[in-house]
């Protein structure tokens, strides 16, 4: 176990540190190559890992391409402006609406999409509104938290969802039926706790006259109206595809590329530039880090976890679901949720308790919020903010995450 753990820790440190602009995907691939050279994983292991993650990774790329294209036509800016206008100058109502917008964006365009696309738009609007630094940080922390806590309802809402659904052969409809209640509970409870913790930094009144009209954000009205129809058809397509066991990535990537071509026809997006700017490093990150993590599996970590989870399920069945969620959350917080979901899935494979599988997803989606490096979405979110001149320190973030995550996680797990 020593060598696989050491390699994983070094790889994770470099992923978080990113010295001299070393990108996360490049680091993960280097770690994977070293794992092969040292004999920690074999070529057959690489094939198995690729089999597990290919659908999730391609689906993620498709969702991001769709999000980027919608952003190009002004879709998300319109949503942000509409949200601000609906609040009618009430700061607390604007706070709640911004969280709801983040929740819907995360659910429909994945947590990473919410972090990459919505965060800079909301930040720009808050600066136009001349809100003070504490208020901006409060809104950003709330948005960052909801991007993960609301990434539960659909298979494509989070990479961890896709990987787990594929691993346990959970259909799109079956997944949605089982996770819709935890999603609703998570959003409601998140809003409540976020407001309680951050209410002192939320202004009572905001001068929304400084903002432009939502309609001015739209580049092409016809394409904007069509985008709503397209999204509805795409969502229906996921459910139809579920009946025929069609991979999620077929609709996610296919839909993203199709909408990009349509937007290009309307001269609202450039195909080459959008594809070039897509986060391809995530592909290498997913495959590379999973290969490194598979070394932990070969070293026996999943066997220990499997024994623990099986013991809980056998002797404390009523507690096993909550315990599974917190184990996943803790591991996600210290070693990132992507490797955690894979390790936990393998450990849960022979335990016939589907509720523990869903608890694992919830733990891997909410647990990362306890540390800045817990999820890829948070790393992307912090990177976006730093490029915009907003720095949230390690301890500032961790203090906030450790306060809000455990109670929200506990309540949501009670509804699995």
GUDOKOL-737883 format. One record per residue (C-alpha): residue number from 1; x, y, z. Coordinates in steps of 0.001 Angstrom, whole numbers, plus 524288, in hexadecimal, padded with zeros to 5 digits. Layout:
<tigus>
<tigu fiza="NUM" east="X" north="Y" up="Z"/>
...
</tigus>
This chain:
<tigus>
<tigu fiza="1" east="80000" north="80000" up="80000"/>
<tigu fiza="2" east="80B4D" north="80962" up="802BB"/>
<tigu fiza="3" east="80FA0" north="80BB5" up="7F4A9"/>
<tigu fiza="4" east="801D8" north="80D9C" up="7EEE8"/>
<tigu fiza="5" east="7FE39" north="816FB" up="7F9FE"/>
<tigu fiza="6" east="80ACE" north="81EB4" up="7F861"/>
<tigu fiza="7" east="808DE" north="81FF5" up="7E99F"/>
<tigu fiza="8" east="7FAC3" north="82416" up="7EB61"/>
<tigu fiza="9" east="7FE3D" north="82E76" up="7F584"/>
<tigu fiza="10" east="80931" north="83424" up="7ED2A"/>
<tigu fiza="11" east="80046" north="83477" up="7E134"/>
<tigu fiza="12" east="7F564" north="83B0A" up="7E8F0"/>
<tigu fiza="13" east="7FEBA" north="84525" up="7EE9C"/>
<tigu fiza="14" east="80355" north="848F9" up="7E100"/>
<tigu fiza="15" east="7F544" north="84972" up="7DC0B"/>
<tigu fiza="16" east="7F1BD" north="8530A" up="7E6C4"/>
<tigu fiza="17" east="7FE84" north="85AA9" up="7E65B"/>
<tigu fiza="18" east="7FFA9" north="85BB4" up="7D77C"/>
<tigu fiza="19" east="80DD0" north="860AC" up="7D7B5"/>
<tigu fiza="20" east="811C4" north="86948" up="7CC28"/>
<tigu fiza="21" east="80487" north="8676D" up="7C5B2"/>
<tigu fiza="22" east="8054B" north="8588F" up="7C572"/>
<tigu fiza="23" east="7F76C" north="854C5" up="7C1FD"/>
<tigu fiza="24" east="7EF71" north="84AE2" up="7C9BC"/>
<tigu fiza="25" east="7EDC7" north="84162" up="7BE6A"/>
<tigu fiza="26" east="7FC42" north="84147" up="7BB47"/>
<tigu fiza="27" east="7FF8B" north="83E7C" up="7C97C"/>
<tigu fiza="28" east="7F5B2" north="83364" up="7CA2E"/>
<tigu fiza="29" east="7FB20" north="82D21" up="7BDBE"/>
<tigu fiza="30" east="80913" north="82E20" up="7C2F7"/>
<tigu fiza="31" east="80487" north="8277B" up="7CF72"/>
<tigu fiza="32" east="7FE03" north="81CBB" up="7C762"/>
<tigu fiza="33" east="80A58" north="81A7D" up="7BF4E"/>
<tigu fiza="34" east="81274" north="81957" up="7CBBB"/>
<tigu fiza="35" east="80870" north="80FB8" up="7D142"/>
<tigu fiza="36" east="80A39" north="80710" up="7C53D"/>
<tigu fiza="37" east="81917" north="8081A" up="7C595"/>
<tigu fiza="38" east="8196D" north="80464" up="7D3FC"/>
<tigu fiza="39" east="81045" north="7F8F9" up="7D1B0"/>
<tigu fiza="40" east="805A8" north="7FE86" up="7DA76"/>
<tigu fiza="41" east="7FBD5" north="7FCD6" up="7CF70"/>
<tigu fiza="42" east="7FC1D" north="7F469" up="7C33E"/>
<tigu fiza="43" east="7F7EE" north="7F6EB" up="7B53F"/>
<tigu fiza="44" east="7EBA6" north="7EEE5" up="7B7A1"/>
<tigu fiza="45" east="7E893" north="7F7F9" up="7C30F"/>
<tigu fiza="46" east="7E99E" north="803A9" up="7B9D8"/>
<tigu fiza="47" east="7DFF8" north="7FD55" up="7B097"/>
<tigu fiza="48" east="7D687" north="7FAC9" up="7BBD0"/>
<tigu fiza="49" east="7D7A8" north="808D5" up="7C0BC"/>
<tigu fiza="50" east="7D529" north="80E2F" up="7B315"/>
<tigu fiza="51" east="7C929" north="8057B" up="7B224"/>
<tigu fiza="52" east="7C412" north="80B50" up="7BED9"/>
<tigu fiza="53" east="7C66C" north="819BD" up="7BC0B"/>
<tigu fiza="54" east="7C50D" north="81BBE" up="7AD57"/>
<tigu fiza="55" east="7B65F" north="81E4F" up="7AD83"/>
<tigu fiza="56" east="7B72A" north="827B6" up="7B90B"/>
<tigu fiza="57" east="7C284" north="82F2B" up="7B340"/>
<tigu fiza="58" east="7BC93" north="830CC" up="7A5A9"/>
<tigu fiza="59" east="7AF87" north="834A0" up="7ABAD"/>
<tigu fiza="60" east="7B64B" north="83EFE" up="7B3CE"/>
<tigu fiza="61" east="7BD0D" north="844A9" up="7A7D1"/>
<tigu fiza="62" east="7B008" north="84511" up="7A0B1"/>
<tigu fiza="63" east="7A92F" north="84C06" up="7ABD3"/>
<tigu fiza="64" east="7B418" north="85603" up="7ACC1"/>
<tigu fiza="65" east="7B3B2" north="85885" up="79E06"/>
<tigu fiza="66" east="7A4F7" north="85A87" up="79F07"/>
<tigu fiza="67" east="7A6CC" north="8639E" up="7AAB0"/>
<tigu fiza="68" east="7B166" north="86B6A" up="7A3D8"/>
<tigu fiza="69" east="7A8DF" north="86CF6" up="797C0"/>
<tigu fiza="70" east="79D31" north="87159" up="79FD1"/>
<tigu fiza="71" east="7A627" north="87AEC" up="7A698"/>
<tigu fiza="72" east="7AA4F" north="88047" up="7995A"/>
<tigu fiza="73" east="79C42" north="88385" up="795B4"/>
<tigu fiza="74" east="799E5" north="88A45" up="7A2C6"/>
<tigu fiza="75" east="79177" north="87FA6" up="7A8ED"/>
<tigu fiza="76" east="797B0" north="87FAE" up="7B65F"/>
<tigu fiza="77" east="79962" north="88E5F" up="7B6EA"/>
<tigu fiza="78" east="78AE2" north="88FCD" up="7B3F1"/>
<tigu fiza="79" east="787DD" north="88655" up="7BF16"/>
<tigu fiza="80" east="79093" north="88DDB" up="7C891"/>
<tigu fiza="81" east="78AA6" north="89AFC" up="7C4E5"/>
<tigu fiza="82" east="77CDE" north="8957A" up="7C58B"/>
<tigu fiza="83" east="77FB5" north="8900D" up="7D308"/>
<tigu fiza="84" east="784AF" north="89D45" up="7D7C4"/>
<tigu fiza="85" east="778F9" north="8A477" up="7D221"/>
<tigu fiza="86" east="76F44" north="89AE8" up="7D836"/>
<tigu fiza="87" east="77530" north="89DA2" up="7E591"/>
<tigu fiza="88" east="770DB" north="8ABC9" up="7E3BD"/>
<tigu fiza="89" east="77BE9" north="8B13D" up="7EBF7"/>
<tigu fiza="90" east="779E6" north="8A823" up="7F79E"/>
<tigu fiza="91" east="787A3" north="8A369" up="7FB33"/>
<tigu fiza="92" east="78331" north="8973C" up="80280"/>
<tigu fiza="93" east="779E5" north="8935E" up="7F79F"/>
<tigu fiza="94" east="784D0" north="8956D" up="7EDC9"/>
<tigu fiza="95" east="78D75" north="88C86" up="7F60B"/>
<tigu fiza="96" east="78333" north="881B1" up="7F5B5"/>
<tigu fiza="97" east="7809D" north="88385" up="7E72F"/>
<tigu fiza="98" east="78F1A" north="882CE" up="7E412"/>
<tigu fiza="99" east="78FFB" north="875E0" up="7EB69"/>
<tigu fiza="100" east="78417" north="87091" up="7E421"/>
<tigu fiza="101" east="78A34" north="874C3" up="7D73C"/>
<tigu fiza="102" east="796C2" north="86DCC" up="7DB17"/>
<tigu fiza="103" east="78F0B" north="861A4" up="7DED5"/>
<tigu fiza="104" east="787E7" north="8610C" up="7D1CB"/>
<tigu fiza="105" east="79473" north="863A2" up="7CA45"/>
<tigu fiza="106" east="79B7A" north="858E0" up="7D1B1"/>
<tigu fiza="107" east="79054" north="84F45" up="7CFBC"/>
<tigu fiza="108" east="78F01" north="851B2" up="7C116"/>
<tigu fiza="109" east="79CEF" north="85546" up="7BD3B"/>
<tigu fiza="110" east="7A4F2" north="84DFA" up="7C78C"/>
<tigu fiza="111" east="7ABDF" north="85384" up="7D359"/>
<tigu fiza="112" east="7B819" north="8567B" up="7CB82"/>
<tigu fiza="113" east="7AFFA" north="85DEC" up="7C193"/>
<tigu fiza="114" east="7AA40" north="8662E" up="7CC70"/>
<tigu fiza="115" east="7B7DF" north="8690B" up="7D19D"/>
<tigu fiza="116" east="7BDA6" north="86C69" up="7C460"/>
<tigu fiza="117" east="7B26A" north="873ED" up="7BE32"/>
<tigu fiza="118" east="7A986" north="879C0" up="7C889"/>
<tigu fiza="119" east="7B3A6" north="87E40" up="7D284"/>
<tigu fiza="120" east="7BA53" north="888AF" up="7CA1F"/>
<tigu fiza="121" east="7AD17" north="88DDB" up="7C592"/>
<tigu fiza="122" east="7A7E6" north="88F62" up="7D362"/>
<tigu fiza="123" east="7B4BA" north="89577" up="7D7CA"/>
<tigu fiza="124" east="7B40B" north="89F81" up="7CCD2"/>
<tigu fiza="125" east="7A600" north="8A314" up="7D058"/>
<tigu fiza="126" east="7A94C" north="8A482" up="7DEC4"/>
<tigu fiza="127" east="7B460" north="8ADC1" up="7DB65"/>
<tigu fiza="128" east="7AB40" north="8B5CF" up="7D2ED"/>
<tigu fiza="129" east="7A204" north="8B684" up="7DE93"/>
<tigu fiza="130" east="7AD86" north="8BBE3" up="7E66F"/>
<tigu fiza="131" east="7ABEB" north="8B1DA" up="7F14A"/>
<tigu fiza="132" east="7B691" north="8B1AD" up="7FBA2"/>
<tigu fiza="133" east="7C0CE" north="8A6EA" up="7FC6C"/>
<tigu fiza="134" east="7BA5F" north="89F9D" up="807B5"/>
<tigu fiza="135" east="7AD70" north="89F15" up="8007E"/>
<tigu fiza="136" east="7B3E8" north="89A5D" up="7F3FB"/>
<tigu fiza="137" east="7BB27" north="88FB7" up="7FB67"/>
<tigu fiza="138" east="7AE62" north="88B97" up="801FA"/>
<tigu fiza="139" east="7A76E" north="88A43" up="7F4E5"/>
<tigu fiza="140" east="7B307" north="88311" up="7EEF8"/>
<tigu fiza="141" east="7B44A" north="8797C" up="7FA4D"/>
<tigu fiza="142" east="7A5CB" north="8768F" up="7F963"/>
<tigu fiza="143" east="7A6CE" north="87495" up="7EAB1"/>
<tigu fiza="144" east="7B2B5" north="86BEA" up="7EC19"/>
<tigu fiza="145" east="7AC03" north="86369" up="7F638"/>
<tigu fiza="146" east="79F41" north="861B3" up="7EED6"/>
<tigu fiza="147" east="7A676" north="85DEE" up="7E25A"/>
<tigu fiza="148" east="7AA0B" north="85108" up="7E8E2"/>
<tigu fiza="149" east="79EEA" north="84F3C" up="7F297"/>
<tigu fiza="150" east="794EA" north="8509C" up="7E78C"/>
<tigu fiza="151" east="79C06" north="84791" up="7DE12"/>
<tigu fiza="152" east="7939B" north="83BE8" up="7E1DA"/>
<tigu fiza="153" east="786FF" north="83AB8" up="7D9DC"/>
<tigu fiza="154" east="78B8F" north="83630" up="7CC6B"/>
<tigu fiza="155" east="79601" north="82C9C" up="7C829"/>
<tigu fiza="156" east="79D86" north="8372D" up="7C0D2"/>
<tigu fiza="157" east="79D00" north="8412A" up="7CBFB"/>
<tigu fiza="158" east="7AA2B" north="83C77" up="7D0FE"/>
<tigu fiza="159" east="7B527" north="833D2" up="7CBF0"/>
<tigu fiza="160" east="7B3C0" north="82B97" up="7D83B"/>
<tigu fiza="161" east="7A572" north="8290F" up="7D4D1"/>
<tigu fiza="162" east="7A8B3" north="8242E" up="7C723"/>
<tigu fiza="163" east="7B3DA" north="81B78" up="7CBBA"/>
<tigu fiza="164" east="7AB87" north="81559" up="7D66D"/>
<tigu fiza="165" east="79F57" north="813B2" up="7CE0F"/>
<tigu fiza="166" east="7A76D" north="80CD5" up="7C3A3"/>
<tigu fiza="167" east="7AEC5" north="8047C" up="7CD71"/>
<tigu fiza="168" east="7A245" north="7FF61" up="7D3E1"/>
<tigu fiza="169" east="79A49" north="7FFC9" up="7C73F"/>
<tigu fiza="170" east="79061" north="80963" up="7CCB6"/>
<tigu fiza="171" east="7877E" north="80EC3" up="7C218"/>
<tigu fiza="172" east="78548" north="81D46" up="7BFC5"/>
<tigu fiza="173" east="77712" north="81CD0" up="7C43E"/>
<tigu fiza="174" east="779CF" north="813E8" up="7CFDF"/>
<tigu fiza="175" east="784AE" north="81CE3" up="7D44E"/>
<tigu fiza="176" east="77C43" north="82922" up="7D32B"/>
<tigu fiza="177" east="770DD" north="82319" up="7DAA4"/>
<tigu fiza="178" east="779B8" north="81F47" up="7E5EA"/>
<tigu fiza="179" east="78119" north="82C1E" up="7E68B"/>
<tigu fiza="180" east="77684" north="83650" up="7E458"/>
<tigu fiza="181" east="772A6" north="836D2" up="7F2C2"/>
<tigu fiza="182" east="780BC" north="837C1" up="7F7D7"/>
<tigu fiza="183" east="782EC" north="84283" up="7EDA8"/>
<tigu fiza="184" east="7773C" north="84A81" up="7F238"/>
<tigu fiza="185" east="77AF3" north="84888" up="80074"/>
<tigu fiza="186" east="7890F" north="84C36" up="7FD96"/>
<tigu fiza="187" east="78535" north="858F4" up="7F6DD"/>
<tigu fiza="188" east="77BAE" north="85CF5" up="8019C"/>
<tigu fiza="189" east="784DD" north="8597C" up="80CC7"/>
<tigu fiza="190" east="79077" north="85FCF" up="805D4"/>
<tigu fiza="191" east="788FD" north="86C8C" up="80421"/>
<tigu fiza="192" east="78515" north="86C6D" up="81275"/>
<tigu fiza="193" east="792BF" north="869F2" up="817C7"/>
<tigu fiza="194" east="79960" north="872F8" up="80E11"/>
<tigu fiza="195" east="7903D" north="87DF6" up="811CA"/>
<tigu fiza="196" east="79217" north="87B7A" up="8206B"/>
<tigu fiza="197" east="7A0E2" north="87B9C" up="81F38"/>
<tigu fiza="198" east="7A25B" north="886D1" up="81585"/>
<tigu fiza="199" east="7968D" north="88F73" up="81895"/>
<tigu fiza="200" east="79EB2" north="899E8" up="81F65"/>
<tigu fiza="201" east="7A5F6" north="89CA9" up="812B6"/>
<tigu fiza="202" east="799A9" north="89DAD" up="80A5C"/>
<tigu fiza="203" east="794A7" north="8AB96" up="80828"/>
<tigu fiza="204" east="78642" north="8AE88" up="80A4C"/>
<tigu fiza="205" east="78529" north="8B6A2" up="7FDE9"/>
<tigu fiza="206" east="78C75" north="8B66F" up="7F0FA"/>
<tigu fiza="207" east="78BAA" north="8C0D7" up="7E666"/>
<tigu fiza="208" east="787F5" north="8B88C" up="7DA86"/>
<tigu fiza="209" east="7866C" north="8C4B8" up="7D1EF"/>
<tigu fiza="210" east="7950A" north="8C348" up="7CF46"/>
<tigu fiza="211" east="79274" north="8B6C0" up="7C79F"/>
<tigu fiza="212" east="78E9A" north="8B646" up="7B957"/>
<tigu fiza="213" east="78220" north="8AFBD" up="7B4BB"/>
<tigu fiza="214" east="782C6" north="8A0E1" up="7B348"/>
<tigu fiza="215" east="77EB0" north="8A166" up="7A4F9"/>
<tigu fiza="216" east="78AE4" north="8A948" up="7A1B1"/>
<tigu fiza="217" east="79365" north="89D7B" up="7A4F8"/>
<tigu fiza="218" east="78DA9" north="89537" up="79A0C"/>
<tigu fiza="219" east="79570" north="894DA" up="78D68"/>
<tigu fiza="220" east="78ABD" north="88E86" up="7854C"/>
<tigu fiza="221" east="77C9B" north="88DF7" up="789EB"/>
<tigu fiza="222" east="778DC" north="882D1" up="780C0"/>
<tigu fiza="223" east="7840E" north="87A51" up="78559"/>
<tigu fiza="224" east="7814C" north="87DEA" up="79384"/>
<tigu fiza="225" east="77324" north="87961" up="7929F"/>
<tigu fiza="226" east="77762" north="86D4A" up="78B25"/>
<tigu fiza="227" east="78142" north="869ED" up="795D0"/>
<tigu fiza="228" east="77634" north="86787" up="79F8B"/>
<tigu fiza="229" east="76F95" north="85E3E" up="7960F"/>
<tigu fiza="230" east="77C8C" north="857A3" up="79324"/>
<tigu fiza="231" east="77F75" north="8556E" up="7A197"/>
<tigu fiza="232" east="771ED" north="84FA8" up="7A3CA"/>
<tigu fiza="233" east="77384" north="84663" up="7982C"/>
<tigu fiza="234" east="7811D" north="84294" up="79CC4"/>
<tigu fiza="235" east="77C07" north="83F68" up="7AA62"/>
<tigu fiza="236" east="77150" north="836E8" up="7A488"/>
<tigu fiza="237" east="77BCE" north="83073" up="79C46"/>
<tigu fiza="238" east="78310" north="82C2D" up="7A88C"/>
<tigu fiza="239" east="776EF" north="8251A" up="7AD74"/>
<tigu fiza="240" east="77448" north="81ED2" up="7A032"/>
<tigu fiza="241" east="78286" north="81AB3" up="79F45"/>
<tigu fiza="242" east="78133" north="81474" up="7AC9E"/>
<tigu fiza="243" east="776F4" north="80B1D" up="7A726"/>
<tigu fiza="244" east="78082" north="80678" up="79CC6"/>
<tigu fiza="245" east="78CAC" north="80646" up="7A581"/>
<tigu fiza="246" east="79317" north="81117" up="79D97"/>
<tigu fiza="247" east="79ED9" north="81717" up="7A4BC"/>
<tigu fiza="248" east="79CAE" north="8248E" up="7AAAA"/>
<tigu fiza="249" east="7A825" north="82A01" up="7A2F9"/>
<tigu fiza="250" east="7A118" north="8279A" up="79609"/>
<tigu fiza="251" east="79701" north="831DA" up="799A1"/>
<tigu fiza="252" east="79FD4" north="83AB6" up="7A1B2"/>
<tigu fiza="253" east="7AAE9" north="83B94" up="797D6"/>
<tigu fiza="254" east="7A213" north="83A5A" up="78C01"/>
<tigu fiza="255" east="798D3" north="844C0" up="79128"/>
<tigu fiza="256" east="7A3EA" north="84DE2" up="794B4"/>
<tigu fiza="257" east="7AA29" north="84CE0" up="7874A"/>
<tigu fiza="258" east="79D23" north="84E13" up="78035"/>
<tigu fiza="259" east="79983" north="85A7B" up="7877C"/>
<tigu fiza="260" east="7A723" north="85FE3" up="784E1"/>
<tigu fiza="261" east="7A53D" north="85DCD" up="77639"/>
<tigu fiza="262" east="797DB" north="8643F" up="776DF"/>
<tigu fiza="263" east="79D75" north="86FEF" up="77E46"/>
<tigu fiza="264" east="7A855" north="870BC" up="7743D"/>
<tigu fiza="265" east="79E28" north="87134" up="76956"/>
<tigu fiza="266" east="79807" north="87CF0" up="77037"/>
<tigu fiza="267" east="7A5C9" north="882C2" up="77158"/>
<tigu fiza="268" east="7A4DF" north="882E8" up="78035"/>
<tigu fiza="269" east="7B021" north="87985" up="782C7"/>
<tigu fiza="270" east="7BCAA" north="874E3" up="77C66"/>
<tigu fiza="271" east="7BDD6" north="86622" up="77B9A"/>
<tigu fiza="272" east="7CCA8" north="86565" up="77B91"/>
<tigu fiza="273" east="7CE6F" north="86F09" up="786B8"/>
<tigu fiza="274" east="7C40A" north="868C8" up="78F55"/>
<tigu fiza="275" east="7C971" north="85B15" up="78D86"/>
<tigu fiza="276" east="7D73A" north="8600B" up="78FC7"/>
<tigu fiza="277" east="7D336" north="866BE" up="79C7A"/>
<tigu fiza="278" east="7CBE8" north="85AE5" up="7A1A7"/>
<tigu fiza="279" east="7D281" north="85566" up="7ADED"/>
<tigu fiza="280" east="7D957" north="849FA" up="7A75E"/>
<tigu fiza="281" east="7E287" north="84919" up="7B2E9"/>
<tigu fiza="282" east="7D719" north="84311" up="7BA44"/>
<tigu fiza="283" east="7D7C4" north="8374A" up="7B125"/>
<tigu fiza="284" east="7E5E0" north="834BE" up="7B4C8"/>
<tigu fiza="285" east="7E2E3" north="837FD" up="7C2FA"/>
<tigu fiza="286" east="7D7EF" north="82DE9" up="7C3BB"/>
<tigu fiza="287" east="7DF50" north="822D6" up="7BD32"/>
<tigu fiza="288" east="7EC95" north="825FB" up="7C345"/>
<tigu fiza="289" east="7E7F2" north="8279E" up="7D142"/>
<tigu fiza="290" east="7DF50" north="81B9C" up="7D085"/>
<tigu fiza="291" east="7EB0D" north="8138B" up="7CC3B"/>
<tigu fiza="292" east="7F2DB" north="818A9" up="7D7D1"/>
<tigu fiza="293" east="7E760" north="8158F" up="7E0CA"/>
<tigu fiza="294" east="7E63B" north="807F8" up="7DB24"/>
<tigu fiza="295" east="7F398" north="805CC" up="7E10F"/>
<tigu fiza="296" east="7ED6B" north="8080C" up="7EE6F"/>
<tigu fiza="297" east="7E363" north="7FDBF" up="7EB04"/>
<tigu fiza="298" east="7EE3A" north="7F440" up="7E738"/>
<tigu fiza="299" east="7F4EC" north="7F76E" up="7F40E"/>
<tigu fiza="300" east="7E91A" north="7F2D7" up="7FBC5"/>
<tigu fiza="301" east="7E24C" north="7FF84" up="7FFC4"/>
<tigu fiza="302" east="7D54F" north="7FB99" up="7F9D3"/>
<tigu fiza="303" east="7D5BD" north="7EE9B" up="8010D"/>
<tigu fiza="304" east="7D6CE" north="7F5B1" up="80E19"/>
<tigu fiza="305" east="7CBBA" north="7FECB" up="80A68"/>
<tigu fiza="306" east="7C35F" north="7F386" up="80594"/>
<tigu fiza="307" east="7C511" north="7EC5C" up="81275"/>
<tigu fiza="308" east="7C149" north="7F890" up="81A11"/>
<tigu fiza="309" east="7B55C" north="7FB73" up="811A3"/>
<tigu fiza="310" east="7B0F9" north="7ED3D" up="811E2"/>
<tigu fiza="311" east="7B230" north="7ED19" up="820B7"/>
<tigu fiza="312" east="7A9E3" north="7F96F" up="821B8"/>
<tigu fiza="313" east="79F9D" north="7F40A" up="8187A"/>
<tigu fiza="314" east="79EDC" north="7E712" up="81FAE"/>
<tigu fiza="315" east="79EEB" north="7EBF0" up="82DB1"/>
<tigu fiza="316" east="799EB" north="7F9E7" up="82CFF"/>
<tigu fiza="317" east="79145" north="7FA31" up="820EC"/>
<tigu fiza="318" east="78988" north="80623" up="8254E"/>
<tigu fiza="319" east="79631" north="80DBB" up="82747"/>
<tigu fiza="320" east="79DA1" north="80853" up="81B95"/>
<tigu fiza="321" east="79837" north="8120E" up="811B2"/>
<tigu fiza="322" east="79BD9" north="81E20" up="8199A"/>
<tigu fiza="323" east="7A90F" north="81833" up="81D0B"/>
<tigu fiza="324" east="7ABEC" north="81562" up="80EB5"/>
<tigu fiza="325" east="7A8D3" north="8236E" up="80B1E"/>
<tigu fiza="326" east="7B1EC" north="828CB" up="8157C"/>
<tigu fiza="327" east="7BCED" north="81F5C" up="81217"/>
<tigu fiza="328" east="7BBF3" north="823B6" up="803E7"/>
<tigu fiza="329" east="7BB47" north="831EC" up="8080F"/>
<tigu fiza="330" east="7C749" north="830F1" up="810C1"/>
<tigu fiza="331" east="7CF49" north="829D9" up="80669"/>
<tigu fiza="332" east="7CAE0" north="83395" up="7FC01"/>
<tigu fiza="333" east="7CF02" north="83F00" up="8046E"/>
<tigu fiza="334" east="7DCBF" north="839DC" up="80662"/>
<tigu fiza="335" east="7DF6D" north="832CD" up="7F990"/>
<tigu fiza="336" east="7D5E1" north="838D5" up="7EFA2"/>
<tigu fiza="337" east="7C88A" north="8334B" up="7EC37"/>
<tigu fiza="338" east="7CC42" north="82D94" up="7DEF3"/>
<tigu fiza="339" east="7D570" north="82334" up="7E450"/>
<tigu fiza="340" east="7CC98" north="8215F" up="7F016"/>
<tigu fiza="341" east="7C091" north="81DF0" up="7E820"/>
<tigu fiza="342" east="7C83F" north="813A4" up="7E0B4"/>
<tigu fiza="343" east="7CE05" north="80D79" up="7ECEC"/>
<tigu fiza="344" east="7C0E2" north="80D7F" up="7F3DE"/>
<tigu fiza="345" east="7B9C2" north="807EF" up="7E807"/>
<tigu fiza="346" east="7C334" north="7FC85" up="7E791"/>
<tigu fiza="347" east="7C1B1" north="7FA93" up="7F64A"/>
<tigu fiza="348" east="7B2C8" north="7FAB5" up="7F52F"/>
<tigu fiza="349" east="7B22A" north="7F1AF" up="7E966"/>
<tigu fiza="350" east="7AEE3" north="7E53D" up="7F0DE"/>
<tigu fiza="351" east="7A65A" north="7EBB2" up="7FB44"/>
<tigu fiza="352" east="79814" north="7EA8E" up="7F76B"/>
<tigu fiza="353" east="79354" north="7F780" up="7FCAE"/>
<tigu fiza="354" east="7901D" north="80161" up="7F218"/>
<tigu fiza="355" east="78D74" north="80BEE" up="7FC44"/>
<tigu fiza="356" east="79BD1" north="80B5D" up="80021"/>
<tigu fiza="357" east="79F5F" north="80D9F" up="7F1D0"/>
<tigu fiza="358" east="79711" north="819F0" up="7F166"/>
<tigu fiza="359" east="79CAA" north="81E1F" up="7FE87"/>
<tigu fiza="360" east="7AA31" north="81CBB" up="7F8A1"/>
<tigu fiza="361" east="7A66B" north="82608" up="7ED9C"/>
<tigu fiza="362" east="7A0F3" north="83000" up="7F730"/>
<tigu fiza="363" east="7AD07" north="82F15" up="7FFBB"/>
<tigu fiza="364" east="7B5F4" north="830AF" up="7F3EF"/>
<tigu fiza="365" east="7AE2A" north="83C88" up="7EF31"/>
<tigu fiza="366" east="7ACA2" north="843DC" up="7FC10"/>
<tigu fiza="367" east="7B873" north="83F2F" up="803C8"/>
<tigu fiza="368" east="7C288" north="845F6" up="7FB09"/>
<tigu fiza="369" east="7BD6D" north="85329" up="7FF7A"/>
<tigu fiza="370" east="7C4E3" north="85174" up="80C46"/>
<tigu fiza="371" east="7D1E0" north="85461" up="80594"/>
<tigu fiza="372" east="7D5FD" north="85C77" up="7F9B0"/>
<tigu fiza="373" east="7DB92" north="8507C" up="7F2DC"/>
<tigu fiza="374" east="7D034" north="84746" up="7F54D"/>
<tigu fiza="375" east="7CA8C" north="84806" up="7E79F"/>
<tigu fiza="376" east="7CE6C" north="84BF1" up="7D9F4"/>
<tigu fiza="377" east="7C31F" north="855AC" up="7D9D5"/>
<tigu fiza="378" east="7C8B1" north="85CBA" up="7E5BB"/>
<tigu fiza="379" east="7D664" north="85D0E" up="7DFEC"/>
<tigu fiza="380" east="7D0C6" north="862B7" up="7D348"/>
<tigu fiza="381" east="7C86D" north="86C40" up="7DB0A"/>
<tigu fiza="382" east="7D40C" north="8714C" up="7E2E6"/>
<tigu fiza="383" east="7DC23" north="87233" up="7D667"/>
<tigu fiza="384" east="7D187" north="87A48" up="7CFB6"/>
<tigu fiza="385" east="7D093" north="8835E" up="7DB76"/>
<tigu fiza="386" east="7DF4E" north="88551" up="7DC76"/>
<tigu fiza="387" east="7DFA8" north="88947" up="7CE17"/>
<tigu fiza="388" east="7D521" north="89356" up="7D149"/>
<tigu fiza="389" east="7DCE4" north="898F0" up="7DCAB"/>
<tigu fiza="390" east="7D57B" north="89223" up="7E7B8"/>
<tigu fiza="391" east="7DD7E" north="889E5" up="7F114"/>
<tigu fiza="392" east="7D729" north="88111" up="7FB2A"/>
<tigu fiza="393" east="7E159" north="87B86" up="80466"/>
<tigu fiza="394" east="7E2C4" north="86D42" up="80836"/>
<tigu fiza="395" east="7DE9B" north="86F3D" up="81651"/>
<tigu fiza="396" east="7D3BE" north="878C1" up="812FE"/>
<tigu fiza="397" east="7CDE0" north="86EEA" up="809A5"/>
<tigu fiza="398" east="7D01E" north="86313" up="81262"/>
<tigu fiza="399" east="7CA26" north="869C3" up="81E44"/>
<tigu fiza="400" east="7BDF4" north="86CD1" up="81679"/>
<tigu fiza="401" east="7BD4F" north="85F31" up="81087"/>
<tigu fiza="402" east="7BF38" north="85816" up="81D71"/>
<tigu fiza="403" east="7B446" north="85FE9" up="823B8"/>
<tigu fiza="404" east="7A9EB" north="85E2D" up="81945"/>
<tigu fiza="405" east="7ACBB" north="8510B" up="812D5"/>
<tigu fiza="406" east="7AAAC" north="84715" up="81DF5"/>
<tigu fiza="407" east="79CEE" north="84B87" up="821FE"/>
<tigu fiza="408" east="79838" north="84CDF" up="813E6"/>
<tigu fiza="409" east="79E11" north="83FA6" up="81068"/>
<tigu fiza="410" east="797F3" north="83909" up="81C41"/>
<tigu fiza="411" east="78A48" north="83E21" up="81963"/>
<tigu fiza="412" east="78AF6" north="83A8F" up="80AEF"/>
<tigu fiza="413" east="78F8A" north="82CB7" up="80E15"/>
<tigu fiza="414" east="7836B" north="82AA5" up="81677"/>
<tigu fiza="415" east="77B38" north="82B8B" up="80A00"/>
<tigu fiza="416" east="7828A" north="82159" up="80209"/>
</tigus>
